[in-house]
Amino acid sequence: MLQLQSDNLLIKKTLTELIESPTSVDRIVSDFDYTTYHLSTPENKTKLLLSIGTKSWKDLDKYDVVGKLNAIYGQFQTDTVEPGYNYSIYLDLEEIATKSQDEQFEIIESLSLLKRNALAAPFESALEQYEKLNAEYQETGIEPSSNNSSIIEINYRDEESIYIKSSFDRVTVIFSTIFKDETDKIFGKVFLQEFVDARKRAVQNAPQVLYSHKEPPLEIRDLIKFSPNEQKGYVTFVLFPRHLVPQKKYNTISHIQLFRNYFHYHIKCSKAYMHSRMRFRVNQYLKVLNRAKPENEETVERKTATGRRFLER
């Protein structure tokens, strides 16, 4: 299976081209989850404005997303945000071009991760809450009440959300997703069963994966009004301490963010593959039928009793 990357390839390609050869640009780049980038040169071709807009910004703003982005992109920080977008970065392409190749690569790689770093804000907040509860448990030996941790909700798509809940010994991440097609629902169950079976067979260190259709998990049941007719599914990941250690924290956040995109991307790829195989098989059958037609057909003229003529093959 293809592992989707956290960076944006179009942003990387555009920045690489502009640093090598600055030119006037006004380009809009779309990404997953209704995220939009705008690259423009409003003043001159060496001054680039990079802006990002995302549907979940209101929820991200509760967890100091601006402060976290400023800590990463402080050297490119600008006082104004482009209208219609949530966060903007101002780049001097001439100054970046004077840096070494390695420094240029690091800057381009960091800017291509703009969406990843923005969406990481609530996850980092949840991990900080987990570390606080875990430290309290280590000190007192008493399990902190689950009520001490609030549930983080990120509404990143229409009618779909991410829920994060911290405990002293785990972090639970729940994705709600909608299957608009019955076929998608069947494929989804097969994929999720593979996630569960893979952990049992060979990948014991993987997070625990749970799936429930229609009925929300217990952790978020109080937040969601359950309707028996809705087509939502809920995928739960249980991240244990081994996934939350400092050396694995970055990759854990990066991978868990992309699960929904990864999940639906492979459902669509599987359907496309099946359709291609069906078309191939139809073409094979048509060839067989064409070969079954007689090649040399002789036409014989016949007469009826009344003398009328007709052709018989």
Secondary structure, DSSP 8 states (H G I E B T S, - for coil): -----SS-HHHHHHHHHHHHS----EEEEE-STT-EEEEE-SS-TTEEEEEEE-TTHHHHGGGTHHHHHHHHHGGGB-SS--TT-SEEEEEEHHHHHTS-HHHHHHHHHHHHTHHHHHHHHHHHHHHHHHHHHHHHHHHH-S---GGGS--EEEEEETTEEEEEEE-SS-EEEEEEEE--SHHHHHHHHHHHHHHHHHHHHT-TTS-EEEEEESS--GGGTTTS---TT--EEEEEEEE-GGGSSHHHHHHHHHHHHTHHHHHHHHHHHHHHHHHHHHHHHHHHHHHHHHHHS-S----EEEE-TTS-EEEE-
